[in-house]
Amino acid sequence: MITLSIVNTSATAKQQIAQNSTMTFQQVSDLLSGVTVGLKDGSYFMRGACNGQRSEGNMAGSADVLIIDGDSSMNPNTGELNETSAPHPQLAHTALKQMGLSHVVYTTHSHMNNGKGNRWRAVVPTSKPYTRAELAALNTALHTEMQAAGCHVAHTKESDTFSQPWYLPRKASEDSPFEYFSFVGASFDVAVEETSVPDDVLKAFEQLTRGDTPAAITEFNSTHSLLDELIKHGYKASRNKQRWIHPNSTSGLAGLWVSPEGKICYSHNGNDPLCDGKAHDAFDVCRILEHGGDMYLALAGNWPAPEALPKALLPVEKFNTEWLPKAFKAYTEDVSQVMQCPVDYVATTLMASLGGVVGNSCSIYPKQHANWKVVPNLWSALIGRPSMMKSPAMTAAMSGTTALVTAAREEFAQALSEHELSEMVHEAQKDKVKASVKAAVKAGDFVNDISLPDKPQPPAERRYVTNAGSVERVIKLLEQNPTGIIQSRDELAGWFRSMENSNNTDARSFWIESWNGAGSSFSYDTVTHGHMHLEVGPCVSVMGTIQPGPLSQMINSADRGGADDDGMLQRFQLMVMPDRAMDWSYVDRQPNPFAADAMQEVFKSVVELSGELRFTEEAQPVFIKWYTELMLKTRDEEHLGLESHMSKYGQLMPALALLIHLADSGFSPVSADAAEKAVHWCRYLESHARRIYALGKNAGVDAAMKVVKMTIDRRLPNPFKIGELQRKKLALLSDASQVKQALNLLETYGWARIQPVQTGGRPSELCYIHPQAETILKCPDSPPTKPTKALYAPLVGGVSEHSEEISFI
């Protein structure tokens, strides 16, 4: 039974007289489910019997129900309060139900009102009456267990006020939300745990001795609290503060005993590293939990200073606009300045779109005598975070192509109008022929010398760009535009995902084949579209933007032999990932119209060009020297994906040289100047390729730092079981290979130690993260002093003459 003091009156607080009611839990549940619409009018209840008006002095000495005031929440990692909102009441219900406790949770008048967030009350019956002096400790225990169950409600002072009034359920209006949850289970146990210490614990406490204790250990125990060491490693005190719960305890029982003076502990918990049949002081706790039992490292006070992990991004060469066609230089610099974006994005898109416009209409034979033919069809990818202005830069750089598209549409509209007139003339001519045939037949003359006029064919629109299209649709476009077409995608990640669809299995192979652009005829047959045929191989230039995250996942997949290991990534030869500019200035002016006109004239001039070219006598040695260096370099490349990428530079260099020459000098043998510029391009692009393909490897660096930061933020214990980390399936650590790669990096560079654990069953491993990781990350320029083993080794056996030099950080 539960005793509550209930006031059902709209009088002022001073006039309220509480009426004591003894009821069952079901009656309490019914009482708190009856919500009233309207303002708060003073109707409330209290946790126990009240003699007269509400006050601490008038309250009975005991109560048999706990009440949680759900007004605020706390960050489980930092302990920071969010005073504007409690966790959702559903979380409170779920946590209490998981704990098996009877409860009622209901929202208050101000729930989600005026931006206040969640407001609720939880009522939990206790196993027996408790006193006013026990209230705070019981509330602490209940809040702690709810937080452990996932409801991080903050402990408010109202919950600890014995005479606190709690308004009966109300909501502001008919439209106001009201949520109510109840569950019938067990009462919250208020029994105090057994305080008598078992004999084996007392014996272990008595036997803790070190003989000649090193001064460093004595100093550590005098400056470090055993209780603080336990709290730091996730142990939680039970209600009597003498028994503690291990963070990995599966039973939830307090299996670690602490001596009354708080100096020594002893563990019965089998999952506890301190459970070894011995008692431990603060130094032992630090040695076992932070240093894996390593006496040398514990006495030294810190691990040897770790080495810096590899940089997340490799350096890249800066772009020089002198490598561009002359008419592109001013425009690239102008757009970059106006938009405050990297010149790399503008220059790369200009060259890719120029290659898409030329398509297979012009080609180059890089060798003087061989029939190796290169079409300047280039794929580009602009890589960077969303704030890097990738898309605006690409749009501006495609304005030359956009001008061609606009002109082509106008020409098509004019041609369509003329076609309609031709059709009208054709119909009139047919009518005239019909009249002649009728007259000849009627006169009995022969009609063999009468013929129908040719039917006019509808015009085809010259297409330069498509933003999206199925394989079948693109093939239809190529039937009318055999020199090639550009597929421009603002987000390449979506394009890659579209090819993962089981209904789109042929798309990936088609796009890969369309990169070469120099193939022979191409046939494509489907049940839906029938037979489609191209007289020359498909030539499609793909260009777009992508963020580093999705790209690194694809590189990882390719490195592991996944679906992305098919050579598609290597076809994005114009792939750039520039550094973010550290300076920024506000620019508000019109773009340079003369620079834009000069750039657009280049696009207009190359449209009508066609034919095959070779290098001049002066340019040929430039190619031979560069190509020889490339082939030797790729044979020494360890990264298979990068090796495949760079091997395709054999086509990239002559393709760029051809485009630069066409833009600068028109249709003629490709000059040495264009070849030299193309070589600069390739060396620049190689530095970006090395940065980009290192994203897969550097994902291991990012994952490694994620592990370190998770232990610092207490989202992972230190140490932690490697198998448990694998089972979490975290981003960057989703499988065993990624976890192994990250931990190997940490161990190699001194940030972690892996230690086998004898469990009696399947082998297990613990990972210890450097105990000073947080300090080192905050102050990277002042790493801890690396200890000398010769200096501290004597401490293991006894007192050292150097013991006064040991410091604990």
Salt bridges, closest charged atoms under 4 A:
ASP41 OD2 - ARG170 NH2 2.74
GLU56 OE1 - ARG132 NH1 3.42
ASP69 OD1 - ARG121 NH1 2.59
ASP71 OD1 - ARG119 NE 3.69
ASP71 OD1 - ARG121 NH1 3.27
GLU145 OE2 - ARG239 NH2 3.86
ASP160 OD1 - HIS155 NE2 2.93
GLU179 OE2 - HIS88 NE2 3.50
GLU179 OE2 - HIS111 NE2 3.32
ASP200 OD2 - HIS268 NE2 2.88
GLU229 OE1 - LYS232 NZ 3.60
ASP272 OD1 - HIS246 NE2 3.59
ASP276 OD1 - HIS280 NE2 2.80
ASP281 OD1 - ARG210 NH2 2.75
ASP284 OD1 - ARG210 NH2 3.19
ASP284 OD2 - HIS280 ND1 3.27
ASP284 OD1 - ARG287 NH2 3.09
GLU290 OE2 - LYS232 NZ 2.59
GLU290 OE2 - HIS233 NE2 3.53
ASP294 OD2 - ARG753 NH1 2.98
GLU322 OE2 - LYS329 NZ 3.74
GLU333 OE2 - LYS329 NZ 2.95
ASP334 OD1 - ARG589 NH2 2.71
ASP344 OD2 - HIS688 NE2 3.88
GLU423 OE2 - HIS419 NE2 3.19
GLU427 OE2 - LYS430 NZ 3.96
ASP525 OD1 - HIS531 ND1 2.71
GLU535 OE2 - HIS533 NE2 3.66
ASP559 OD2 - HIS639 NE2 3.48
ASP564 OD1 - ARG508 NH2 3.21
ASP566 OD2 - ARG508 NE 2.27
ASP579 OD1 - ARG691 NH2 2.62
GLU601 OE2 - LYS604 NZ 3.67
GLU612 OE2 - LYS373 NZ 3.38
GLU629 OE2 - LYS625 NZ 2.92
GLU629 OE1 - ARG683 NH2 3.68
GLU637 OE1 - ARG690 NH1 2.86
ASP664 OD2 - LYS326 NZ 3.77
ASP664 OD2 - LYS677 NZ 3.76
ASP673 OD2 - LYS677 NZ 3.69
GLU686 OE1 - LYS633 NZ 2.83
GLU686 OE2 - ARG690 NE 3.18
ASP713 OD2 - ARG715 NH2 3.33
GLU774 OE2 - LYS778 NZ 3.32
GLU801 OE2 - HIS802 NE2 3.61
GLU805 OE2 - HIS802 ND1 3.43
